[in-house]
């Protein structure tokens, strides 16, 4: 098995040409033709993730967020990015990142989040004109039975495992049709309102954005890591299905950079 075999497996559902122009998906470190026997799958690559890969004798790390997002002018121990790259090279570990190409895939990040919430009749929120059924941003789905807003918020919190949620003012309406976008999906808020969704779940919502719905839709910020965390599971299942004998596992290292303080009453 080569690094290229694994890359090709993932790009079958998320071709690299689907990534945004600013992105850096694909091979980050290593040789596409190098042999690989074991992969560690994560959302973010940190030094601790590389350490885990070394400990578990993994020669490939597959992440959602690219470690190398902008050009590196040097490789020194100055930043965690450079240290992680240096350590990966030292231990002959290749790195692959599947970022916005996987965000834009119908079978990608937003779809698995929608499935975790139990939504049905899924379709892309903002489809790409050239491939509307396969590629685009976000997802729209429906619950079989409409629920109260508080029950929806509780469902979301349980599904993504968060102690708290930021949301706009309650609308007083029941939730049945839901739009969502794993990660930073604020640019698609207008699409969520335009499609008639009762709620829009995403992350990285700024203060003033919560005024925009004006009571027409429940806007929910579930957190960037929280709304994208199932990407690890998606990648692992995809690789194991294609290559049943290949060793792929999800990293145990916690990489969420946001921590919560919840004060007891």
C-alpha positions as CSV (number, residue, x, y, z in Angstrom):
1,X,0.0,0.0,0.0
2,X,1.3,3.5,-0.9
3,X,0.5,6.9,0.4
4,X,-1.0,7.6,-3.0
5,X,-3.4,4.6,-2.7
6,X,-4.8,6.1,0.5
7,X,-5.0,9.6,-1.0
8,X,-6.9,8.2,-4.0
9,X,-9.3,6.4,-1.8
10,X,-10.4,9.6,0.0
11,X,-10.4,11.7,-3.2
12,X,-12.9,9.3,-4.8
13,X,-15.6,11.1,-2.7
14,X,-13.7,14.4,-2.3
15,X,-11.6,15.3,-5.3
16,X,-8.9,17.8,-4.7
17,X,-10.3,20.1,-7.3
18,X,-13.3,20.7,-5.0
19,X,-11.1,22.5,-2.4
20,X,-11.4,26.3,-2.1
21,X,-8.8,28.5,-3.8
22,X,-7.2,29.5,-0.5
23,X,-6.9,26.0,0.8
24,X,-3.9,23.5,0.9
25,X,-5.5,20.1,0.9
26,X,-3.6,17.0,-0.3
27,X,-0.2,15.7,0.5
28,X,1.5,17.9,3.1
29,X,4.7,16.0,4.0
30,X,6.3,12.9,2.5
31,X,6.4,10.9,-0.8
32,X,3.2,9.7,-2.5
33,X,5.0,6.6,-3.7
34,X,6.2,5.7,-0.2
35,X,4.9,2.5,1.4
36,X,2.5,2.9,4.3
37,X,1.3,0.3,6.8
38,X,-0.6,2.3,9.4
39,X,-2.4,5.6,9.5
40,X,-3.5,7.9,12.4
41,X,-6.5,10.0,11.7
42,X,-7.2,13.3,13.4
43,X,-8.9,16.7,13.0
44,X,-5.8,18.8,13.7
45,X,-2.1,17.9,13.6
46,X,-0.2,18.9,16.7
47,X,3.2,17.8,18.1
48,X,1.3,15.5,20.5
49,X,-0.5,13.9,17.5
50,X,2.9,13.3,15.8
51,X,4.2,11.8,19.1
52,X,1.2,9.5,19.2
53,X,1.9,8.4,15.6
54,X,5.5,7.7,16.5
55,X,4.4,5.7,19.6
56,X,1.9,3.7,17.6
57,X,4.4,3.1,14.7
58,X,2.2,5.0,12.2
59,X,3.9,6.1,9.0
60,X,1.0,8.3,7.9
61,X,-1.1,11.0,9.5
62,X,-4.4,12.0,7.9
63,X,-6.0,15.2,9.1
64,X,-8.9,17.4,8.2
65,X,-7.3,20.7,8.9
66,X,-4.0,21.2,7.0
67,X,-1.0,21.7,9.3
68,X,0.8,23.7,6.5
69,X,-1.8,26.3,5.5
70,X,0.5,29.1,4.5
71,X,4.0,28.9,3.1
72,X,6.8,28.1,5.5
73,X,9.9,30.3,5.1
74,X,12.0,28.1,7.3
75,X,12.0,24.9,9.5
76,X,13.1,25.8,13.0
77,X,11.6,25.0,16.5
78,X,10.0,28.4,16.5
79,X,6.4,27.4,16.1
80,X,4.3,24.2,16.8
81,X,3.7,23.9,13.1
82,X,7.4,23.8,12.2
83,X,8.2,21.5,15.2
84,X,5.5,19.0,14.1
85,X,6.8,19.0,10.5
86,X,10.3,18.5,11.6
87,X,9.3,15.6,13.9
88,X,7.3,14.0,11.1
89,X,10.2,14.2,8.7
90,X,12.6,12.9,11.3
91,X,10.4,9.8,11.9
92,X,9.5,9.4,8.1
93,X,5.8,10.1,8.7
94,X,3.8,11.3,5.7
95,X,0.9,13.8,6.2
96,X,-2.3,14.1,4.2
97,X,-5.0,16.7,4.8
98,X,-8.5,16.6,3.4
99,X,-10.0,20.0,4.1
100,X,-12.5,22.1,2.1
101,X,-12.7,19.4,-0.6
102,X,-14.2,17.1,2.1
103,X,-16.3,20.0,3.4
104,X,-17.7,20.4,-0.1
105,X,-18.5,16.8,-0.7
106,X,-22.1,15.5,-0.4
107,X,-20.6,12.5,1.5
108,X,-18.4,14.7,3.6
109,X,-18.3,16.8,6.8
110,X,-21.8,18.2,6.9
111,X,-23.5,15.0,5.8
112,X,-22.1,13.0,8.7
113,X,-23.1,15.7,11.1
114,X,-26.6,15.7,9.7
115,X,-26.7,11.9,10.1
116,X,-25.6,12.2,13.8
117,X,-28.6,14.5,14.4
118,X,-30.9,12.0,12.7
119,X,-31.9,14.2,9.8
120,X,-33.5,12.7,6.7
121,X,-34.0,13.7,3.0
122,X,-30.6,15.2,2.9
123,X,-29.4,17.6,0.1
124,X,-26.7,20.2,-0.3
125,X,-27.4,23.7,1.1
126,X,-25.4,25.7,-1.5
127,X,-24.7,23.3,-4.4
128,X,-21.9,23.9,-6.9
129,X,-23.5,24.7,-10.2
130,X,-21.5,22.2,-12.2
131,X,-22.1,19.3,-9.9
132,X,-25.1,20.2,-7.8
133,X,-25.8,16.7,-6.5
134,X,-22.2,15.9,-5.5
135,X,-20.5,19.1,-4.4
136,X,-21.3,22.2,-2.5
137,X,-21.5,23.8,1.0
138,X,-23.5,22.6,3.9
139,X,-26.5,20.3,4.2
140,X,-30.2,20.5,4.6
141,X,-32.4,17.8,6.1
142,X,-35.6,17.2,8.1
143,X,-36.8,15.5,11.2
144,X,-39.7,13.1,10.8
145,X,-41.5,14.9,13.7
146,X,-41.1,18.6,14.5
147,X,-39.7,19.4,18.0
148,X,-39.6,22.3,20.3
149,X,-36.5,24.6,20.1
150,X,-35.3,23.6,23.5
151,X,-35.5,20.0,22.6
152,X,-33.5,20.7,19.4
153,X,-30.8,22.5,21.3
154,X,-30.6,19.6,23.8
155,X,-30.4,17.1,20.9
156,X,-27.5,19.1,19.3
157,X,-25.6,19.4,22.6
158,X,-25.9,15.7,23.2
159,X,-24.9,14.7,19.7
160,X,-21.8,16.9,19.5
161,X,-20.9,16.5,23.2
162,X,-20.7,20.1,24.2
163,X,-21.5,21.6,27.7
164,X,-23.0,24.7,26.2
165,X,-24.4,26.2,22.9
166,X,-24.5,29.8,21.7
167,X,-27.7,30.6,19.9
168,X,-29.9,33.5,18.7
169,X,-33.2,34.4,20.4
170,X,-35.7,31.6,20.4
171,X,-38.3,32.1,17.6
172,X,-41.2,30.3,19.3
173,X,-41.5,27.9,16.3
174,X,-41.0,24.2,16.2
175,X,-37.9,22.8,14.5
176,X,-38.3,20.4,11.6
177,X,-36.3,21.6,8.6
178,X,-32.6,22.1,9.6
179,X,-29.7,23.6,7.6
180,X,-26.2,23.0,8.9
181,X,-22.5,23.4,7.9
182,X,-19.7,21.8,9.9
183,X,-17.1,24.4,10.8
184,X,-17.2,28.1,9.7
185,X,-20.5,28.3,7.9
186,X,-21.6,31.9,8.5
187,X,-21.3,32.8,4.8
188,X,-24.2,30.4,4.1
189,X,-26.6,31.8,6.7
190,X,-28.6,33.5,3.9
191,X,-28.9,30.2,2.1
192,X,-30.2,28.6,5.2
193,X,-32.9,31.3,5.6
194,X,-33.7,31.3,1.9
195,X,-34.4,27.5,1.9
196,X,-36.9,27.9,4.7
197,X,-35.0,26.1,7.4
198,X,-36.2,26.4,11.0
199,X,-32.7,26.3,12.4
200,X,-29.1,26.7,11.1
201,X,-26.3,24.9,12.9
202,X,-22.7,25.9,12.3
203,X,-19.7,27.5,14.1
204,X,-17.5,30.6,14.5
205,X,-20.5,32.9,14.5
206,X,-19.7,36.5,15.5
207,X,-21.7,38.7,17.9
208,X,-23.5,40.8,15.3
209,X,-24.4,37.8,13.2
210,X,-26.8,36.7,15.9
211,X,-29.0,39.8,15.1
212,X,-29.4,38.8,11.4
213,X,-32.1,36.1,11.7
214,X,-34.6,38.6,13.2
215,X,-36.7,35.8,14.7
216,X,-37.0,34.0,11.3
217,X,-34.6,31.2,12.1
218,X,-32.8,29.7,15.1
219,X,-29.1,30.3,14.7
220,X,-26.9,27.9,16.6
221,X,-23.1,27.9,17.1
222,X,-22.0,24.4,18.1
223,X,-18.3,25.0,18.0
224,X,-15.8,24.4,15.2
225,X,-14.2,21.3,16.6
226,X,-17.5,19.9,17.8
227,X,-19.3,20.3,14.4
228,X,-16.4,18.7,12.5
229,X,-15.2,16.0,14.9
230,X,-17.1,13.2,13.1
231,X,-14.8,13.8,10.1
232,X,-12.3,11.5,11.8
233,X,-14.9,8.7,11.9
234,X,-15.8,9.3,8.3
235,X,-12.2,9.1,7.0
236,X,-11.5,6.0,9.1
237,X,-14.6,4.1,7.8
238,X,-13.9,5.1,4.3
239,X,-10.3,3.7,4.3
240,X,-11.2,0.5,6.2
241,X,-14.0,-0.2,3.7
242,X,-11.7,0.2,0.7
243,X,-8.7,-1.5,2.3
244,X,-10.0,-3.9,5.1
245,X,-6.5,-5.1,5.9
246,X,-4.9,-1.6,6.2
247,X,-4.4,-0.4,9.8
248,X,-6.3,2.9,10.2
249,X,-7.2,4.3,13.6
250,X,-8.5,7.5,15.1
251,X,-6.1,9.5,17.2
252,X,-6.6,9.5,21.0
253,X,-4.9,12.9,21.4
254,X,-7.4,15.7,22.1
255,X,-6.9,18.6,19.7
256,X,-9.8,21.0,20.4
257,X,-8.1,24.3,21.1
258,X,-11.2,25.7,22.8
259,X,-11.9,24.8,26.4
260,X,-15.0,25.5,28.4
261,X,-15.5,26.7,32.0
262,X,-19.0,25.8,33.2
263,X,-19.7,27.2,36.7
264,X,-21.8,25.1,39.0
265,X,-24.8,26.9,40.5
